[in-house]
Structure formats: C-alpha cells, structure tokens
Amino acid sequence: MKNGIDEIKLLEQFLVNNKELEILESRISEFNIFEALGAVKQELRHSDFLSFLMNPNENHGLHEIFLKRLLQKASMTSDRTNINAIEIDTADYSGVEIRREWNSIDILIIVPKIPIACAIENKIFSGEHLDQLKRYKDLIIKEFPDSKYLFMFLSPDGITPSDEDWLPLSYNDIAEILNNIAESTSSTLGSDIYTLIKHYTAMLERHIISDSQIAELCRKIYNTHKKAIDLIIEHRPDIQLDIKSYFEKIIKEVKEPGLITDHCSKSYIRFAPKEWEKLEFQKTGEGWTRTHRVLMFEIQNFQDSLTLKLIIGPGEPEARKKIFEAVQQNKKVFKGALNKLYDKFSQIYRYDIIKRKEYEDLTDSEIFAKIDEHWAKFIKEDLIRIIEIIKNINFNQ
C-alpha cells in the first residue's frame, strides 16, 4: 500500500502548483489544424504540405518564394553543389514540376529553366533504408543527365546522411524559412494561408523540432518530475497492446474452423488451426515456442504495419519439405510465399492487413475497422483453403 501512496504523492507534486506545466499547457492548448487532422507523425502529410507550398502553380499566393528560399538554403549548406544562391534567386521558375513519390522519392523538384533536378528525402520517425539515397541519386542523374543537382535529406535535427552528396536539412530550417516568409509577406499574403503556415510551424515546434522553446520547457519539466512522468508513461495507452488483446479475443471466437493461440507477445501474435493438432509433425519443432509447433500463423504487430503470415518453423525436415512442395503447387492460395525453404523459418503465406504507407494515416478506430474487415475475409476465404491443403498432404509416404 505504501508504494501506491508514494506514487500518488509523486503525481500530486507533478500536478499541483507546477508553473512550468501551466506554461506548457497554455502553449500547447491552442487549436492547431495539423494536430486536429492527426498529421503530426505522418511523413506523407508533411511531404504533401511542403510540396504544396513549394509549387508556384498552386493557389497559396507564395508564388516561388518558399521554393526559392529552400533551394538557396540547401545550396549554401555545402560546397559539394554546383548551384549558387544568386543563380537560384534570378532564375525563371515557369514550368516548375513538383513530383510526389516519383520512383519512391518523397519529393522531386524539376526547374527546367536552370535546369535543376532536386530530390528531398523526408525522414521524421524513420531512418534510411539500405543504399536508398545512393539509388535515388543514381536514378536522378540517369533520368536528368543535363541538369544540375541538389539532394536534400530532411530530418527533425538535420542529421548527416550516409551519402555525402546529400545535404542535411532540418525541420528547424523549414520552420525558420516559413516564419520569415509569413512575417515578411503578411500584408499581401491571404489570411488563410498565413494562418496555415503559422499553425504548421507551431506544430513543428511542439512535436518535431528538438531545440525549440517548447522542447526546452519539456526537458526542464521532465528533469524536475522524472519519476512522476515515468510513472505516467508506464501506464499510457498502447495501441499495439490493444491490437494484441483484440486479436487474442477474435482468434478464440472463431468456432469453425477452430483456432488455438500459441505464445504471443505485443509484436507477435501466433495461432494454429485445431485440425493441424492431429498431424504428427506439428509437435516436432525446436527453437520457436514452448509448444513445439512447427507450422503456425503469425501476426506481426509493428508500430507502422500489421501483417499476417504463415510460417514453417524448425522441425522434422521431411515434413517441412512436403509442406513447402504443396505450397509451390498452390501458389494462388499461398500468396506471398517465398521461393526457398530455409533451414529454420520460411514464410509460405502473407496477408497485409495494414501496409506501412497507410498505417500512419489511420485513426485507432479505423485500424480496428481494417482488422475486422480483413480478418473476416481471411477466415472466410484463405484460411479454409490453407487448412485443407495442409491436412491433405500425405506425410507418411
């Protein structure tokens, strides 16, 4: 009981007469359209909005000001580019193209009158993928051989990218450019666009930029009330945990065919059909879970995706081989099956419930609606076929 009393005292000290907390609450309580739309953590929405502001052909009234300032900022960041700020300032911006997700590049800017090809890779809550920047750079050089090039790596803190030809750019740079533009053009800029820009930069300062005044205030509060805040974090809502609990519930509700849950964690929810329990090979596994099952469905419940897979785990070699052969003969049923049987784990079926690029756009209620929709389809269609194919394999030959 004493621990409970101590924890209540910690929370009281955190909440009562906490001037820094009151200041922070007043700063972040102001309405923000980007927070209301749930766009804070969505890289796609950031790229969409920045592309809109960059495009001189859009109806924001900025013309090419933001694009020009951004290109100038990048060109002055490094001596590795052959474009100077004066050339950018005096260029003709007619015919500019702003492309989104061209060959998976977040933003591609084409200024034909210079000419220049500029790529922006936007990373807020994720890191680089293997050789991603080099591949994008090589592709642009190949596709636009007569252009000058700018490659920008945009991140919250302007981290140094793996490829030295890419120039680091921070969201603090973005906020500074936009705030300066908003103030210098406030008399001619439409009030709606001015407000939109101020909302966006305020959102960046609250959530993205680590050296903002709000970030400094948060650090001060945390250092003073570390134990209370850690306690709050420990008991915060967790969507991954909610998804795990929901899947455990709906797996048990499937009566025909019956399903059995295996060892589950927050990130991996495993189950198998009851009918497979009769197959001798199913309990010969080693090195996966304590049940020794060889063949199981695994729901991979990650922070940015939700995927259902059927996996052959370690087990009796001949049985594993026969399962794999049956899969190869029924590729239409076993969608996403790999073409090789690996020694330990082999994926023989894949169903993307929520893909990476759509996950960040969904609210919690929309995530569970997606789960219900795809789970019903999986149970009704693929699961029945998969169970029958596995059940009819002759493991005794």
N, C-alpha and C positions, 0 to 999 in steps of 0.2 A: 504493500500500500504506500510505503514511503516513497518509492520510485515514482508512483503516479502523482503524489503531492508535489514532489520536486519538479516534475515535468510541467505541472500546471503553473508553478511559480515562474518557471522559465518563460512560458508563454505570456503570463501576466506582465513580466518585466519587459518583454518584447513589445507588447501592445499598448501599455499604459504610459502616457507622457513621453512618448518616443518622438521627439521633434523631427529627427531625420526621416522617420517613417511618414510623418504627416506631410513633410515637404515632398517626398517621393510620391505619395498618393495624390497630392494636388497636381503634380506634374503629369502623372500618367492617367488621371481620371478624365482628362479632356477627351471628347469624342474624336476618334480617328477613323476615317473611312477605310483605310487599308487593314486596320485591326478588325473592324466590323465585318469585312469581307473574308477574313481568315487568310489574308495574303502574306502575313509576316514571314512564314517559314517556307513559302512556295517559290523556289528559284524560277519556275516558269513564269509566274506572275511578275516577279521583279524584271525579268528579261522582257516580258511583254510591255511593261510600262516604260522602261528605259528605251525600248525600240520605238515606241510611240513618240516620245519626246525628241528622239534623235531625227526622226523623219521630217524633213522640211515640207513634205507634201501633206502632212496631217493638219487638222484644223485647230491646233493648240495656239497658234499665233506666235510661237517662238521662232518660226522660220528655221534657219540653220544654226541659231545661236548655240544651243546645247551641243549639237554635233561638233561644231567648230571648236568650242571650248574643251570638249572631251578629247578630240584629236590633238589639240595643242598640248594639253596636259600630258598625254602619253608621249608625244614626240619630244617633250622636254625632259622626260624621266630618264632617258637613256641615250647614249651616243651610238647605239647599235642600229638606229634607224636612219634612212637617207632622206627623211622628210623634215623640213624645219617649220617652225611656228608661223613664220611670215608667209610661206607658201600656202599654208593651211588657211591663214586669215584672208588672203587675197583671192582664193580660188573661186571658181564658178561652181555652185552647188546644184545647178539644174541637172536633172537626170539621175539624181542620187537614188540608190536602191538600198533598202534595209531588209535583209532576209532573216527570217527566224527558222532555226533548226534546219538550215541548208546542210545536207550531209552530216547531220547531228551537231553541227557547230551552233552554239547558242545564238549568237548574233553575227551576221556578216554584213559589213558596210561596203558598198561599192560607190566610189566617187569617180565617175568616168572622165571628168574634165581635168583631173590632176595627172594621170589616173592613179587611184589608190584602192587597194583591197585591204580591208581591216577586219580582223576577227576578234571577237570578245568571247572568252570562255568564262562563264559566271559560276562561281562556287561559293555558296553560303554555308550550307550544313553538310557538305560532302567534299571529298578530296579528288585529286587527279586519278584517272584510270590509266592503266598501263600504256605507255607510249602515246597517250591521247593527244598531247599537244604537238608532238612531232608529226603524227599522222595528219592532223588538221593543217599544220604549216605546209607540209609537202603537197597536200591536196590543193591548197590555195595557190601555191607557186606554180603548180602544174596547170591549173584551170585559168589563171590570170598571169601569164608569163610576161606581159608587157607593163604590168603595174608596179608601183611601189607598194611596200607592205608595212602594216602595223599589226602586231599581235599583242592583245591585252589580256592579262589574267586577272580577273576581278574577284576579290575576296573581301571579307569583313576587315581584315587587318593588312591587306596588301602583301601577303606572303610571297616569297620568292618562288617562282615556278621552276619545274625541273628542267625545262628547255630555256636556255639563256636568251633566245631570240624573242621570247615572250616577256612583255613588260609588266611588272606588278602594278596593280591599281587597287586602291582600297575604297570601301563604301564611304569612308570619311571624305575622300576626294570627290565622290559623287555628290555627297551632301553639301560640301563647300561650293562646288560649281553651281548646283541648283539654287542654293540660298543666295549666292551672289547675283545670279540671273534674276531671281524673283525680286530682289530688292532694287536692282538697277533698272528693271523694266516694269515696276509696279504701277506706274502711271499709265502705261499703254497696254499692259497685259490684262486680259479679261479676268474678272474677279474669280470666276470658277476655276480657271487654270492656276491662278496664283494660290488659291486655297488648296487645290490638289497637290501642288508642289510642296507647300508648307506641311501638309498632312504627311506626305511621303518622307520628307526629311526628318520630321518629328518621329515617325515610326522607326526610321533608321537609327536615330539617336537613342530611342528606347530599347531597341531589341537587337540591333546588328553591330553598331559601332562600339568597340570596347573601350575607347578613350574619351567618350562623351561625358558630359557633366552628370547625366543620369547614371552611367556606368560607375563613375567615381562615387556617387552617393550610395549606390547599391553595395559597393565594396566596403564602404565605411560602415553601413548598417550591418553587413554580414560579419565584419571583424568584431563588432561590439556585441552582436547577438548570435554568435555562431552556433551554439548548442540548440537554441530555440529554433533557428532556421533549419538546421539539420533534422530536427525532430519533425518539422512541418514537411520537409522534403521526403522523409521516410514514409509519411502517410498520405502523400499526394496521390490523386487519381492516376491510374496507369492503364492506358488503352490496350497495351499488349497483354497485360494480365487479364483485363476484361475479355479480350478476344479468346485467350486460352480457356477461361472459365466457360465462355459461351460455347466453344467447340466441344468441350468435355460434356456439356449438357446435351447438345444436339446429337452427338455421336451415340450417347446412351438411349436417346429417344428413337433411334432407327430400329424398328422391330423386324422388318423384313427387307433385306437380309439383316440379321443381327450383327452388330459390331462390338468389338471389345477394345477398350482403351488399353494402351501399354504405358510404359514410362513416359511422362510428359514433363516438359519444362516450359517456361514462358515462351521460349523461341521455337520449341519443337514439340508438337502435339502428335502422338503416334497412336495408330489403331490398326486392327486387322479384322477381317470377316470371321465370324464364328465357324463357318463351314471349313475354313482352312485349318482349323484346330485338329481335324481328323487326319490331315496329311502328315505322314511320319517325319518328313524332312523339316517341318515347320519348327520343331523344338530342338534342332541340332546346332543352333547358332552359338557363336562365341564372340565376345568383344563388342557387342552392341548394347543390349539391355539385359537386365537380370532374368527376363522371361525366356531368353534364348530363342526367341522367334527369329526366323530368317527373312521372311517376306512381310513387309509392313508398309502401310501408308504413313506418310509423314507430312504434316502441315508445318511449313516453315514460316513462322510468325515474326517477321522482322519489322523494324521501325519504318521501313519505306516500301514494303511489299508483302504480299500474302500469297503463298504458293503451295499447292497440294501435289505431292509426288508419291510414286510407288517405288520402293527401293528394295533391291535384293541385297541383304546384308551378308556378313560372313556366315558360312555354314557348309553343309555337305556338298562337295564340289560337283558331283554328278547331277544332283537335284538342281543346283544353281544353273548348270549348263542347259538342262532341259527346259527350265523356265525361260531362259534367255532365247533359246531356239523358238519356243512358242510365241514369244514376243515378236521376234523377227518375222514370223509368218502372219502376224496380225497387227501390222503397223497402223492400220486405220483405227483400231481400238486403243492401242498403246501409244497415244500421241506424245511426242516429246521424248521418246525412248532414245537412249544413246546407242551407238552402233558397236560398242565394245563392251565385253563383260570384264569388269575389273576384279581384282583378287578379293577386295573387301566390300566396297559399296558400289552398286550400279543402279543408276536411275533408269527405270523402264516405263515410266509414265509421268507426265507433267500437266498440271492444270493451273493456269494463272488466274487466281481469284481476283486479285487486285495487283496490277502491274505497277512498276516503280513510278512511271510518269503520271499516273492518275491518282496514286495514293495521296500525294500531298494536297490534291485539290478537294478531297472528300472530308466532310464533317464526320464526327463519330457515328451519328445516326445513319449517315449514308454508307459508312463502312459496314455496319451490321446489316443494312438492307442488301448490299452487294453479297455478303456472306450467305444470307438466306436464299437469294436468287441463284447463286452458283452451286450452293450445296444441294438444293432441290434438283437442279439439273444433273449434277454428278451422280446422285443417288439413283435417279430415275433412268439414266442412260448408261454412262460409262461403267459405274460400279458393277451393275448386274452382268454386263458382258465380260468384264475382267474376272469376276469371281468364277463364271462358268468356264472360261478358257483355262484358268489355273487348275480348277477342280478336275477337268477332263484330261490333264496331262498324265500319261502313263509313266509313273515314277518307278515301276517295278521291272521295266524292260532292261 
